[in-house]
């Protein structure tokens, strides 16, 4: 009986450290997983903010909010809407004579000016592609669609050198 007790004691003394090591490794693995999970959660929040920002830049706020709330956005009828398109006359020739950086600076200067101007009106910026700029009034909030746009002068911004004008 005494040898049996000693044998159990030896087994317990040998197995206990192994069990402690396994439990310690399991706890470390769980902690590492929790840290990685917290990091991924922060990344997900950051990406969600980027996604929301992009959504609200691309769509009217009312539509973006409805989409974020997983609601359907019904088609609407607008009886009066004003659409403003702009296109830079001679843009292809200007772009051919300028460096890519000058073209980008030129477009940024013009569109920044347009963006500042449209803040004075009840309009929604729909799109800017290349040298085209488009805004609309009367949607997504109905206002009768009547606005007056300031006709910008034809002077190029100072970002384009005089020799290339």
N, C-alpha and C positions, 0 to 999 in steps of 0.2 A: 504494500500500500504506500509505503514511504517513497519507493522508487517511482511509483505512478505520480505522486504529488510533485516529485522533483522533475519528472519528465514534462508535466503540464507547466510548471514554473519556467523551465528552459524554453518551451515552445512559446509561452507568453512573452518572455524576455526577447526572443528572436522576432516574433511577429509584431509586437507592439511598435518598435521603431519603424518597421515597414509600413504599418497602418498610419502612423503619424506622418511619415514622409508622403504617403499617398494623399492623405487629407490636406496636408500643407500644399502639395502640388495642385490639388483640386481647387483649394481656396485661391491660390495665385492665378490659376487659369480663369476662375470666375471673376476675380478682380480685373484682370487684363481684358476680359470680354466686356465688363461693365465700363471700363475706361474707353475702349474702342467704340462701344455703343453710344456713350455720351459724345464722343468726338463726331461720330457719324450723324447723331441727332443735330449737333451744331451745324455741320456741313449742310444737312437737309434744310434746316431753317434758313441758312444763308442762300441756298439755291432757290428756296421758295420765295424769298424776298426778291431775288433777281427775276424770277419768273413772273411774280405779281407786278413788278415794276414794268417789265416788258409788256405784259398784258394791258396795263393801264396806259402805256404809251401808244399801243397799237389800236385800242378800241376806246370808244367813249366810256367814261366812268360808269354810267348807268348799265351799259351792256356788260362791261367787265365785272361789275359787282354781281349781276345776275348769273354770269357764267361761273364765278367763284363759288356762288351758293348752290351750284348744280341745278339751276333753274333753266328752263328753256327760254330762249329769247324769241318772242314772236315777231314775225315780219310786221312792219307798220307802213301805213300810207301817209305820205307827206304831200299836202296839196301845194305848198310853196317852199321851194328850196333854191338857194343861190349857190352855184359852184364857181369857184375861181381857179383857173388853171394859169400857170405862168410857164413860160419857156424862154430861155435866154437866146436871143437872136444872135447868130454867129458863134454859138458855143463851140461847135466842132472846130472852127478855124482858131478860136482862142485857145482851145485845149491843145491843138496841134503845135502851137508856137510856145507853149509854156511847159514847165516841168510838172510832173505829177503833183509835187508838193504845192506848187503855185496854184494849180487847178483846184486842189482840195481846199486851200486857204481861201481862194476866190469864192467857191461855193459856200463854204462855212460862213464867210462874211455876209454874203447875200442872204442866206437862209436865216442867219442870226438876226439880221435886220427885219426880214419878213416875220420871224417869230415874235420879235418885239412889237412890230406893228399890229399883228393880229390879236395881241392881248387887249387892244383898245376896242375890239369889236366882238360881237356875239357870234364867233365862228369856231369851227372845229377843224384842226389840221388833220387832213386825211392821209396825205402821203408826200414824201419827198424822194424822188428817184432821179439820180443824175442831175440834169439841169432843169427838171420839172418839179413844180411845187403845186400842191392842190389843197384848197381849204373849202369848207362848205358852211353855209349859214342856214338855219332852219332845221337842222338835225344835229344830234339826236333829240335836242330840245326844240320843240316847234316854236317858231317866233315869226312866222310869216315869210321868212326867207329873204327879206329885203335888207341889204346892207350897202354901204358905200365904201369902196376900197380906195385908199389913197393911191394914186398912180405914181409909182416911184420914178425918180429921174433916171436917165440913161447913163449916168456917170458910173464907171467901174470902181469898185472899192480899191483903196490904196495898196492892197496886197498884190495886184498885178502891176508889174513894172510898166512905166510909160511907153517904153519902146515896144512892148508887146500888146498895147491897147489897140 
